[in-house]
Amino acid sequence: MKIIGLTGGIGSGKTTLAGFLKELGVAVIDADKLGHQALRENQMRREVVATFGQGVLDSNSQVDRPKLARLVFGYPQQLAHLNRITHPRIAEMLTDRLDKHRRQGVGAVVIEAPLLVETGWVDTVDEVWVTVAPRTVVLTRLQQMGFTRREVLTRLGAQMKPEERLKKADVVINTDTSLEELKARAKELADTRL
């Protein structure tokens, strides 16, 4: 089974590309969604509360991700604490999903993971695909999604620089295109590399 690691910074278009790949029938595992599932698990929730306090819970005693984000983005030490709590469990979940796809005879899987390089998962994939877009485009996209300019800049500042990600890239996908062009690029990649 061929494993592709799809990564890129926030607002770089990786989720849109992953969506187009799914439409084409490609198996896609979203590492962020695995993280969201992990935060709903009792053990994970207890660890997060023990580290960040009861204030990270919502009225249903679930981790309030926006509250948690405000506590960690812009605070490297806090973000590192959160990553130490969540990444081992996400890696377990990811391994389980990959094993399931192998048992089902799936020929190729794309792992959509913003932190593919930072977590070291890059060593477990056959190819790294990196989505890129100009910073002005990223700012506009994220503000259209409801983030304030300050939130966008804080999150961008907490991430690996795009140049560092590009050093690991086997394929670079410029997403500063129309959706139709990006969809065509997804099809090209699916046809030629999967």
Protein Blocks (a to p, Z undefined) as FASTA:
>chain_A
ZZddddddehilmmmmmmmmmmnopacddfklmmmmmmmpmklmmmmmmmnojklpcfko
pacfklmmmmmgopaklmmmmmmmmmmmmmmmmmmmmmmmmmnopabdcdddfklmmnop
mmmpfbdcdddddfklmmmmmmmnopafklmmmmmmmpccfklmmmmpmbdcdfbbcfkl
mmmmmmmmmmmmZZ
